[in-house]
Amino acid sequence: MDRHDVSEAVTAEIIAELHQKDLKVEKQFDCRGLTYWFDDKRKTAFCLIEAPDANAIKKMHDHAHGQVPHTIIEVEYNVVESFLGRIEDPEKAQDTGLNIINEPAFRTIMVISLNQSTLTQNDSSAFESLFSDFNNEVQRILDVYGGKAVKQTDYYWLVSFKSVTNAARAAFDIQSKTKEINKDKTNGKIILKIGLSAGAPVTKKQLIFEDAIKLAERMCEIVKGEIIVSAEVKDLYKSENADNFIKGKNIFPLAPADENFITLLMDYTDKVWSDADFKVDNFIKAVGCSKSQLYRKMISLTGKSPNTFIQEYRLNEALKLLRKNAGNISEIAFETGFSSPSYFTKCFKKKFGMLPAIYLNSMQ
């Protein structure tokens, strides 16, 4: 899939003409133009092309009309269809010989992250049932609001929406349903986190919607609140709903400066979190602020001090490894940056209320 950033003068009709020119010469370059998307508001076009390599696409475009793409990434058919709903031209998008397609590829991305409030030896089957009930309700809600599930596991959903309003309303309904499912539960409850971001399929990254997905995942991972909303999603929602954004309900809208801080923090954390010699002071240089500013910003966004943040990040990574049965306790302790298995066990028990060895045995 490629990306073209076009001028204000470019229209959907012009893009349709360029697409037709590509189709006339595609065989010369061993390419097959499948379809395209055009966003008149953002002045971007995205072409889906079957080709031997990126260079063949550039040569085809250059020979056909000279409009060489700014970025090209490799994608899979099924992933594109999951996000964007199609992998070929719609039949007669408009009643013209050109079959003009004026349809943005811009999408609102929802990430749902689930956890359980307690880990106990005897309630794994109860939680399996709880998560099964929840996931069935999520699918029902997505069907109502036009959300397309791209990826789903027991603890994670990745969903694409054309409408930011529908994405937000689906999030609110999922939040409400979670409270209903958790009601009167005494042996542990579902902990819900939803991240809503938005973006284009092709950026400077190598994966489709990578920037939007990564931001939504990181919001779920570290920002306090049940529903975390990017600055762009908030602005789009307000533009579609007469400047009205739903407040309360444990919703945390981010400012652009917050998103920049999260990106700097997590880009660095992803590189160093497993290093047992890592010191919190290393964060200061990475995010470009003083120690006091770092503390205030992290409390504001995550509800945790820098020390607590890095320890809980490691514990959550360890929990993922235990779920995968990816090693024994000592191996997982050292792999996740703890100085000793005994200290890891102590921290794990304090956070999750259960010894890691017992939890590991319960997963087998």
N, C-alpha and C positions, 0 to 999 in steps of 0.2 A: 504494500500500500504506500502511495506517495502523497506528499502534501505540496500544494501550491498556494503561496500567499499572493493574492492578486490586488490590483489597484481598485480604487473606488469606481472607476469607469467600467469595470468588468461586470457583466450581467449574466444571468442564468442562460440566456440564449447564446451568448458568446462561448460559455463553457460547453454547452451542448454542441456547438459547431466544432470546437477543438476536439471533443470526444469523437465525433464522426470522422475527423481527419486522422485521428489515431487508428480507428478501426480500418481505414482504407490501406494503411501501410503496416499494420501490426505483424502480418505474416513474414514480412521481410526481415524482421528482428526476432522471430520465434517467440512473439508475445501474443497474448490474448486479453484484450481489454474487457473486463467483466462488467464493471459499472463504475459510477462515481457519485459523489455527494457534493453539493454546493451550498455554502452558507453565505447568503447575501449580506447578512448583518455583520458578520465577522470577516467577510471577504477572504474565505478560504475554500479551497477545493481539494478533494481527496479521491484519488483514482485507485481502484482495485484491479490489479493486473497480474495475470499469470505469466511469468517470465523466467528465463534461466538464471538471471542475476540482475542486480540493480543497474549495471552499466547498460544492459539491453534496453531497459526502460528509458534511461536518459537518451540513448541514441534514437529510440523510436519517437519520443516527444520532440527531440531536436529536429529530426527529419520532417515530422508531420507539420509542426507549427512553430518550433523554436522555444516553446514554453517549458523549459527544463525544470523539474521539481526541486524544491528546496531541501526536502528530506525524503528518504525512502527507508522503510523497515520491512522485514519479513514477517508475514502473518499466516495464520492457519484459517482455512475456510470456516470451520465450525465456530471458531472464536469470533471472527468478524460477524457472522450471522447472529451469534448470541448477543453481541453488543449492539449491532446496528440493524438487525432484523432482515437483512437480505444480502445476497452476494451476486446479484445480477440486476440489470435494469428492470424497474417496474414497467409493466405494459402500459404504454401511452400515458406517461406521467402528465403530459398535457397534450391536447389534441392538435398536434403539429407534426410535420414531417421529421422534425429534429428530436421529438420525444424529450422535451426539456425537463430536466430534473432539478427542481429548486427545493432540495431537502438537506438540512444541515446534518452533519455527522456528530455535532456537539451533543454530549450526553451528561446527565447527572448520574453519578456513581454512588451507589450505596454499599457500604460494608457493614455487615452485622457480625459482631463477635460475641460469643456466649461463653459463660463460665458458670461454675456452681459455687454457692456461698460457703459450702463446707465439703470436706473430703472425709468420708467415713468408710470403714471397711465393709459395711453390710448394705449400703444404699446404692450400689452401682446400678442394679437393675431398676430401682425406683427412678434414678436420674435418667437412665436410658428411655424409660417411658415418658418422663417429663420432657426431655428434649424432643422425642418423637412427636408428642402432642404439640409442642411449640412449633416445630418445623412444618407440620401440617397446616397450622394456622398462618404461618408466614407465607406459604405458597398460596393459600386462599386469598390473603390480602394483596399479594403481588398481582394475582390474576385480576383483582378488582381495579387496581391502579395502573395496569399496563407495565409492570416491572418484569424484565426478562432476566431470569437467573442465569448467570454465566458460569458460576462455580458454587457448589454447595457441599459442605461436610457436616458432621454432627455439631461442630462448634463455630462454623463460619459460613457466611453467605456473601457472594459478590453479585451485585444486581445492577442492571442498566435501565435508565428511564429516559424517555424523550422529554418528559415534562418535569421541570423542577418542582412545580406545585404538587403533582402526583407523588413524586418521590418523598416530599416532606410530609404529605398527608398519610402516605403509607407508613412512614416512620412513626408518626403519632399513633396510628392504629396498632402497630406492632408493640409499641410501648404500653398502650392500654391493655392489649391482650396478654402481655407478659405479667402485668399486675394481676390480671384475672386468674391466670394459670398459677401464679405464686400464692394466691390467697389461701389462707388456712394451711399452707404447707409448713410442717414443723421439722422435717428432716433435711432441710436445705432447699434453696430456691435458685432459680435462674438469675444470673447477673447479666443484664443486657447492656451492650454498647452498640450504638449505631453512628457511623461516620458518613456524612454527606458532603461530597465534593463534586466538581464539574470540570469538564475539559474536552479537548479534541483527541481523536484517536492517534494522531501522529504528532509528536513533538520532537525534541532533540534526543529523546531516549530511544531505546531499541525495542521496547515492547509496546503493544497497542494499549492506549489509555494509561501508560505507566505512571505519569505524573499524578493524575487524578486518583488512581488506585492507591498509590503509595501514601498520598496525603490522607485519604480516608482511613487506611489501615493504621497509620500513625496516630490519627486523632482518636481512634478506638483504643489504641494501645496505651496512650499516656495521658490524654486530656480528661479531666474530671467531667462528670455529667453523663447522662444516659444517651442523649442525642447531641452530637457535636456537628456543627454546621460551618462550612468554610465561608469566608467573606463573600466569595462570588455567588454561592448558593443563596446566601441571605439576600444579597442585592437582587438576584434574579427573582426570588420569591416575592420580594417587595414590589418589583416592577410588574409582576403578573397579578398581584393582589392589592392594588391600590395603596401601596406603601404600608401594608399591614403585615407585620411579622409576629407570629405567635410567640408569646413570652411565657416564661415559667416552665412547668412540666419537666424540670430538670434538663433544659435545653441550654447548650453552651455555644453561642455563635462566636466565631473567631474574627479578629481583625487581621488585615494583611501583615502587620508587624508580628502578630502571634504566629502566623503560618511560617514566616521567615525564621523566627526563633526555633520553631519545631523542626524545620528542615535542617538548620545548622546543628541543633542538638542531636537529632536522630542520625544524621549522616555520620557524625562523629561517634555516637554511641554504637552504631552498627559495626564500626571498625574496632572498638576497644573493649566492649562490654565483657568479653571472655578472658581478658588479661587480668590475672590476679594482682599484678603490680599497678593497676590503674588507680589514679588518685582523682578525687573529685575536683581538685584545683585545676586539673587538665581541661575541664569544661570551660573555664574562664576564657582561655585563649581561643577555643574552638567557636564559641558563640559571640565573642567580642564584647564582653561586659565585665564589670567588676564583680567581686565575690558577693557583695550585698545585693547588687542588681540580679545576679544569677539566682540567688536564694529567693528574692521577691517574685521574680518571674516564674520560677518553677512552682512555688507555692500557689501563685495565681492560676496557672494553667493546669498543673497536675495534682495540686493538693498535697504534694510531697516535697520534702527537702531533697537536695541533690544526693545525699547519702542514702536516704530511703528509696529514692527513685532508682538508683543503680542496683541496689540490693533486690528490690522487687522485680525489676526487669530481669535480672538473672534468675530469680526464682520462677518467674513465669516461663522463661525459656527452659528451665529444668523440668517444669511440669509438662511441657510439650514433649520433651525427650522421654520422660517416663511413660507418657501415653503411647508413644511409639515403641516402647520397650527397646530403646536405643542404647542400652548399656547398663552396667551395674551401678550401684549408688556412688561408689568411689569415682568411677569414670565420669559419670554425669556431674558430680561435684566439681572435679577439676576442669572439665570441659566448659562449665558455666562460670568459671572465674572465682570459685571459692577456694580459700587457702587450705582447707582440710575437709574431709568427709564429715567429721564430727560437728564442725561449725555449720556446714551446709544442713545437716540433719536438724540441728537446733533451730536455724532460721526457717527451714521448711515447716517444721512442726508449729512454730509460732505463728506463721502466716496462714497455713492451711488447716491447722488443727489435727494433723495426722503425720505419722512418721513416713518418710519417703519409701522405706522398705516395705511397709504395709501397703501403701498405695500401689507400689510396683507389683506386688503379689496380687492385689485385687484386679489388676489389669490383665493378668495372664489367664 
